[in-house]
Amino acid sequence: MNTIDLNLPVAQVVEAHPEILELLIELGFKPLANPLMRQTLGRKVSIRQGAKLQGFDLQRICQTLEYNGYQVIGGNDER
């Protein structure tokens, strides 16, 4: 199933959906291009937390993921 939970660690999401890595990098999560960053920081930080840290619009991330065929969980509730 193509469900993405924004509250799960990034590394867990990428492990379950390897194809999403390039999409996340295009959305601005540039550190994910580095495998070491994915394995260290990615194991602790969720997509939601990363978006907040980087100042990204979470709604835009949700819309992009949905446009690419993913069902997004955790995108509409308050931080």
C-alpha positions in Angstrom: 0.0 0.0 0.0 1.3 3.5 -0.8 0.6 5.1 2.5 3.1 7.7 3.9 2.9 8.6 7.6 4.6 12.0 8.1 5.2 11.1 11.8 7.4 8.1 11.1 11.2 8.6 10.8 12.3 9.4 7.3 14.6 6.4 7.2 11.6 4.1 7.9 9.5 5.7 5.2 12.3 5.4 2.6 13.0 1.8 3.6 9.3 1.0 3.0 9.1 3.1 -0.2 12.6 3.5 -1.7 11.1 5.2 -4.7 10.1 8.2 -2.6 13.7 9.2 -1.9 14.1 11.2 -5.1 10.8 12.9 -4.6 11.8 14.0 -1.0 15.1 15.3 -2.3 13.2 17.3 -5.0 10.9 18.7 -2.3 14.0 20.2 -0.7 15.2 17.5 1.7 18.7 17.7 0.2 20.5 16.0 3.1 18.7 12.8 2.3 20.9 12.5 -0.8 23.7 11.6 1.6 23.4 7.9 2.7 25.1 8.7 6.0 22.6 11.5 6.8 19.7 9.1 5.9 21.0 6.5 8.3 21.8 8.9 11.2 19.5 11.9 11.2 16.9 10.0 9.1 16.4 7.4 11.9 15.3 10.1 14.4 13.6 12.8 12.3 10.2 12.5 10.7 9.1 14.1 7.5 6.9 16.4 9.6 9.8 17.4 11.9 12.2 17.9 8.9 9.7 20.1 7.2 9.4 22.2 10.3 13.2 22.4 10.8 13.7 23.4 7.2 10.8 25.8 7.1 9.0 23.9 4.3 5.2 24.1 3.7 3.8 20.8 5.0 0.7 21.2 2.9 2.8 21.5 -0.2 4.6 18.3 0.7 1.3 16.5 1.3 -0.1 17.7 -2.0 3.0 16.6 -3.9 2.9 13.1 -2.2 -0.8 12.7 -3.0 -0.3 13.9 -6.6 2.3 11.1 -6.9 -0.1 8.4 -5.7 0.5 8.3 -2.0 -2.1 8.4 0.8 -0.7 10.8 3.4 -1.3 10.3 7.1 -0.5 12.9 9.7 -0.6 15.9 7.4 -3.7 17.7 8.4 -3.5 17.7 12.2 -1.7 20.5 14.1 1.9 20.3 15.0 
